[in-house]
Amino acid sequence: MFVVAIERFISKLVITYGSHPVSADGDGTWYPQACRFLKLQHHLHNSFEKSLVERTMQYIKDRTKESFDDYFPCRLDKCKLKHVKNWLNLFIHYHNKELGIVK
């Protein structure tokens, strides 16, 4: 059942972004099975690659929490950081437009 959900998810990504190798970092069997069915290359990350990804994500989270809220504070109680997500989506869209990915 979970493989079907992963397969649907990956097939939607392929429709949107084209066919690319799929990377994963776990020992689960879902991604390799879905990739075989969709005829996509599956890549497992080694420990060095995993640590780089984890370090990068931690850096982004730290910078977002510490710096972003200083410049764009949210005054809502129990804020779900929607303003941060909106700003990041805007930044990504602008960045992709500059690269010519989005028209």
Rosetta constraint file for C-alpha pairs under 8 A:
AtomPair CA 1 CA 5 HARMONIC 6.72 0.50
AtomPair CA 2 CA 6 HARMONIC 6.29 0.50
AtomPair CA 2 CA 30 HARMONIC 6.98 0.50
AtomPair CA 3 CA 7 HARMONIC 5.98 0.50
AtomPair CA 3 CA 30 HARMONIC 4.95 0.50
AtomPair CA 3 CA 31 HARMONIC 7.33 0.50
AtomPair CA 3 CA 33 HARMONIC 7.07 0.50
AtomPair CA 3 CA 34 HARMONIC 6.19 0.50
AtomPair CA 4 CA 8 HARMONIC 6.18 0.50
AtomPair CA 4 CA 34 HARMONIC 7.49 0.50
AtomPair CA 5 CA 9 HARMONIC 6.17 0.50
AtomPair CA 6 CA 10 HARMONIC 6.09 0.50
AtomPair CA 6 CA 30 HARMONIC 6.83 0.50
AtomPair CA 6 CA 31 HARMONIC 6.82 0.50
AtomPair CA 6 CA 34 HARMONIC 6.56 0.50
AtomPair CA 7 CA 11 HARMONIC 5.99 0.50
AtomPair CA 7 CA 31 HARMONIC 7.85 0.50
AtomPair CA 7 CA 34 HARMONIC 4.90 0.50
AtomPair CA 7 CA 35 HARMONIC 7.48 0.50
AtomPair CA 7 CA 37 HARMONIC 7.98 0.50
AtomPair CA 7 CA 38 HARMONIC 7.53 0.50
AtomPair CA 8 CA 12 HARMONIC 6.20 0.50
AtomPair CA 9 CA 13 HARMONIC 6.47 0.50
AtomPair CA 10 CA 14 HARMONIC 6.20 0.50
AtomPair CA 10 CA 34 HARMONIC 7.88 0.50
AtomPair CA 11 CA 15 HARMONIC 6.23 0.50
AtomPair CA 11 CA 38 HARMONIC 7.40 0.50
AtomPair CA 12 CA 16 HARMONIC 6.21 0.50
AtomPair CA 13 CA 17 HARMONIC 5.73 0.50
AtomPair CA 13 CA 18 HARMONIC 7.17 0.50
AtomPair CA 14 CA 18 HARMONIC 4.45 0.50
AtomPair CA 14 CA 19 HARMONIC 5.13 0.50
AtomPair CA 14 CA 20 HARMONIC 7.47 0.50
AtomPair CA 15 CA 19 HARMONIC 7.93 0.50
AtomPair CA 19 CA 40 HARMONIC 7.23 0.50
AtomPair CA 20 CA 40 HARMONIC 7.09 0.50
AtomPair CA 20 CA 41 HARMONIC 7.48 0.50
AtomPair CA 21 CA 40 HARMONIC 6.02 0.50
AtomPair CA 21 CA 41 HARMONIC 4.69 0.50
AtomPair CA 21 CA 42 HARMONIC 5.75 0.50
AtomPair CA 21 CA 43 HARMONIC 6.89 0.50
AtomPair CA 22 CA 31 HARMONIC 7.99 0.50
AtomPair CA 22 CA 35 HARMONIC 7.44 0.50
AtomPair CA 22 CA 40 HARMONIC 7.05 0.50
AtomPair CA 22 CA 41 HARMONIC 6.15 0.50
AtomPair CA 22 CA 42 HARMONIC 4.83 0.50
AtomPair CA 22 CA 43 HARMONIC 5.98 0.50
AtomPair CA 23 CA 42 HARMONIC 5.93 0.50
AtomPair CA 23 CA 43 HARMONIC 4.66 0.50
AtomPair CA 23 CA 44 HARMONIC 5.79 0.50
AtomPair CA 23 CA 45 HARMONIC 6.92 0.50
AtomPair CA 24 CA 31 HARMONIC 7.38 0.50
AtomPair CA 24 CA 42 HARMONIC 7.70 0.50
AtomPair CA 24 CA 43 HARMONIC 6.40 0.50
AtomPair CA 24 CA 44 HARMONIC 5.23 0.50
AtomPair CA 24 CA 45 HARMONIC 6.36 0.50
AtomPair CA 25 CA 44 HARMONIC 5.58 0.50
AtomPair CA 25 CA 45 HARMONIC 5.24 0.50
AtomPair CA 25 CA 46 HARMONIC 7.66 0.50
AtomPair CA 25 CA 50 HARMONIC 6.86 0.50
AtomPair CA 26 CA 44 HARMONIC 7.62 0.50
AtomPair CA 29 CA 33 HARMONIC 6.24 0.50
AtomPair CA 30 CA 34 HARMONIC 6.13 0.50
AtomPair CA 31 CA 35 HARMONIC 5.96 0.50
AtomPair CA 31 CA 42 HARMONIC 7.48 0.50
AtomPair CA 32 CA 36 HARMONIC 6.12 0.50
AtomPair CA 32 CA 42 HARMONIC 6.02 0.50
AtomPair CA 33 CA 37 HARMONIC 6.35 0.50
AtomPair CA 34 CA 38 HARMONIC 6.18 0.50
AtomPair CA 35 CA 39 HARMONIC 5.71 0.50
AtomPair CA 35 CA 40 HARMONIC 4.80 0.50
AtomPair CA 35 CA 41 HARMONIC 6.46 0.50
AtomPair CA 35 CA 42 HARMONIC 6.22 0.50
AtomPair CA 36 CA 40 HARMONIC 6.18 0.50
AtomPair CA 36 CA 41 HARMONIC 7.63 0.50
AtomPair CA 45 CA 49 HARMONIC 5.70 0.50
AtomPair CA 45 CA 50 HARMONIC 6.11 0.50
AtomPair CA 46 CA 50 HARMONIC 6.26 0.50
AtomPair CA 47 CA 51 HARMONIC 6.17 0.50
AtomPair CA 48 CA 52 HARMONIC 6.37 0.50
AtomPair CA 49 CA 53 HARMONIC 6.29 0.50
AtomPair CA 50 CA 54 HARMONIC 6.11 0.50
AtomPair CA 51 CA 55 HARMONIC 5.94 0.50
AtomPair CA 52 CA 56 HARMONIC 6.06 0.50
AtomPair CA 53 CA 57 HARMONIC 6.14 0.50
AtomPair CA 54 CA 58 HARMONIC 6.09 0.50
AtomPair CA 55 CA 59 HARMONIC 6.10 0.50
AtomPair CA 56 CA 60 HARMONIC 6.26 0.50
AtomPair CA 57 CA 61 HARMONIC 6.18 0.50
AtomPair CA 58 CA 62 HARMONIC 6.01 0.50
AtomPair CA 59 CA 63 HARMONIC 6.02 0.50
AtomPair CA 60 CA 64 HARMONIC 5.93 0.50
AtomPair CA 61 CA 65 HARMONIC 6.06 0.50
AtomPair CA 62 CA 66 HARMONIC 5.92 0.50
AtomPair CA 63 CA 67 HARMONIC 5.41 0.50
AtomPair CA 63 CA 68 HARMONIC 6.89 0.50
AtomPair CA 64 CA 68 HARMONIC 4.91 0.50
AtomPair CA 64 CA 69 HARMONIC 7.16 0.50
AtomPair CA 64 CA 84 HARMONIC 7.84 0.50
AtomPair CA 65 CA 69 HARMONIC 6.08 0.50
AtomPair CA 66 CA 70 HARMONIC 6.87 0.50
AtomPair CA 67 CA 71 HARMONIC 6.83 0.50
AtomPair CA 68 CA 72 HARMONIC 5.90 0.50
AtomPair CA 68 CA 73 HARMONIC 7.55 0.50
AtomPair CA 68 CA 84 HARMONIC 7.67 0.50
AtomPair CA 69 CA 73 HARMONIC 4.49 0.50
AtomPair CA 69 CA 74 HARMONIC 7.09 0.50
AtomPair CA 74 CA 79 HARMONIC 7.07 0.50
AtomPair CA 74 CA 81 HARMONIC 7.77 0.50
AtomPair CA 74 CA 83 HARMONIC 7.46 0.50
AtomPair CA 75 CA 79 HARMONIC 7.87 0.50
AtomPair CA 81 CA 85 HARMONIC 6.55 0.50
AtomPair CA 82 CA 86 HARMONIC 6.14 0.50
AtomPair CA 83 CA 87 HARMONIC 6.13 0.50
AtomPair CA 84 CA 88 HARMONIC 6.11 0.50
AtomPair CA 85 CA 89 HARMONIC 6.11 0.50
AtomPair CA 86 CA 90 HARMONIC 6.20 0.50
AtomPair CA 87 CA 91 HARMONIC 6.15 0.50
AtomPair CA 88 CA 92 HARMONIC 6.06 0.50
AtomPair CA 89 CA 93 HARMONIC 6.07 0.50
AtomPair CA 90 CA 94 HARMONIC 6.13 0.50
AtomPair CA 91 CA 95 HARMONIC 6.00 0.50
AtomPair CA 92 CA 96 HARMONIC 6.02 0.50
AtomPair CA 93 CA 97 HARMONIC 6.06 0.50
AtomPair CA 93 CA 102 HARMONIC 7.35 0.50
AtomPair CA 94 CA 98 HARMONIC 6.22 0.50
AtomPair CA 95 CA 99 HARMONIC 6.35 0.50
AtomPair CA 96 CA 100 HARMONIC 6.16 0.50
AtomPair CA 96 CA 101 HARMONIC 5.09 0.50
AtomPair CA 96 CA 102 HARMONIC 5.66 0.50
AtomPair CA 97 CA 101 HARMONIC 5.69 0.50
AtomPair CA 97 CA 102 HARMONIC 4.68 0.50
AtomPair CA 97 CA 103 HARMONIC 6.18 0.50
